[in-house]
Amino acid sequence: MTVVLADGSAAKLGRTTAKGVTGYDLAGLFVGSEGTLGIIVDVTLKLRPLGGREERAVVGYFRTLTDAGRAVAAVTEAGIVPSALELIDRTCLHAVAEWQGWDLPEEAYALLLAKVDEPGARGEELAAAIAGIFRSAGGSRVERAAEPAEVDRLFTARRLAYPALERLGPVLTEDVCVPRAAVPEMLSRIEAAADAAGVVIANIAHAGDGNLHPLIIAPEGDDDAKARAKAAFDRIVDDCRALGGTVTGEHGVGLLKLPGAAEELSPTVLRLHRAIKDALEPAAILNPGKAFPNGE
């Protein structure tokens, strides 16, 4: 990658070899800096081959969000690492169904969608094991598919979840990550945060790695609703940290999570952040206002 620094100079970072550990991992540092240390102007990526995989999908409906969370934890406890394990809650499901004109089963309070891509008998064995775990955790309407068109069909609801919710109003997107065993408890706490704040929170998640996306819907022009949405947002961040999680799994810190990031990082780590910022960009002209987790 090429990075332009605050003084106008350009740095070539990364490597073209299969392996290489010369110097500090500056490429990783700049990728994770959210534009506060330099501006990445070009990136060359290595693509992974598709050959050799055989995708199989398993989906199951659950009567409660917590039951779906327990199924996620059970997949982890079984030592299975799916290529995808996604969760969609009732609010998302019904938004998609209303938009698309689908009929949903009565027990559709949460949907888990899993994929495995190991070839041959091993893939079949893992898909069967996940289906069994879903049923044992209270899942119903458990379906399996191996043909590409059928796999794609089963994952349609996940792809449509965001646009379906946006039809209901502006969406404040959360991005928290907890240990996989804590997924059921975190989902329960998200429901409690919604009840306490009196807001609608939909949930989609990359549940297989504990990365949850509570989606808080706040009607346009309703300042009180926006304040309650922010209160729910902050509570979810606090609950995530209390369960040993991190305030952002993949979307970055942004602005709303600066206080949460400052609470998550130790004083020593914050000092390291400050030292790096001061060394590389002391004028604080890049992405001003969010140069440092504690707002300094």
Order of alpha helices (4+ residues) and beta strands (2+ residues): beta-beta-alpha-beta-beta-alpha-beta-alpha-beta-alpha-beta-alpha-alpha-beta-beta-alpha-beta-beta-alpha-alpha-alpha
